[in-house]
């Protein structure tokens, strides 16, 4: 997924209101185990300013997530 929102001047001055966002995820199943992974990047401009939502003027937070799921019982394997 890709999203880009610019302000009226065409820049990315506020990380959570005007920025570029990338998200990429995937899943893999081996037997009854499902593994999922997600990477999400938000990119602000070099001129990102401090706001109430971004008091430290961060301009590139990242989120990486990895998870696994498997059935807890035999019944879950057949119905879940």
N, C-alpha and C positions, 0 to 999 in steps of 0.2 A: 504494500500500500504506500502511496506517496501523496502528500498534501502540502501545498504551499499557499500561505496567506501573507500578503504584503500590506503595509500601511499606505496611507495616501501619498507618501513620498516615494513609494516603491522599495522601501527597506524593511528590515526586520528589527525594529527597535524594542519590541516587547516579546520576550520568549514565549509566553503562553497565549498571546493574542495575535502576533504576527511572526511566523516562523516556518521552517520546512520540517516536515515529519516523515520519517521512513519507518515502516514496520515490515518485518519478514518473519514468518513462522512456518513450522512444519511439524509433522507427526510421523512416527514410525511404529509399527506393531511387529513384535516378535513373539509368536505364540499368544499367550493371554496378556502379555505386558504391553502397554501402550506408552510410548515416550513422546513428549511434546516439548518444543523449544520455540522461544520467541525472542527477537531482538527488536528494540524500539529506540530510535534516536530522534531527538528534537534538536534542530540546529537554529540558533539565533544568529543575528549578524554581529559583527565586531563592535557595533555601536549599541549593543543591548544595554538598556538602562535599568536601574533598580526600581521596582514597583512594589505594591503591597503583596502581589502574588509571587514575586521574585526579588526578595529584599537584598540578595547578594549579587544580583546582576549576572547570574549564571548564563552561559550562552550555549552549553551543550550537555544536557543531562542524557544519560543512557540507561536503559532498562534491559536486562538480560534475564531470561527465565527458563528453567529447565524443570520438567516434572515427569513423574511416572505414575501410572495407575495399573492396578491388577485386581482381579476378583478376590474377595476375602473368603468366599465359600464356594462350594461346588454349584449351589443354586445361582449365585451371581454370575458364574461363567455361562450358564445356560440362558439366563433371563436379563442380564445387565448389559 
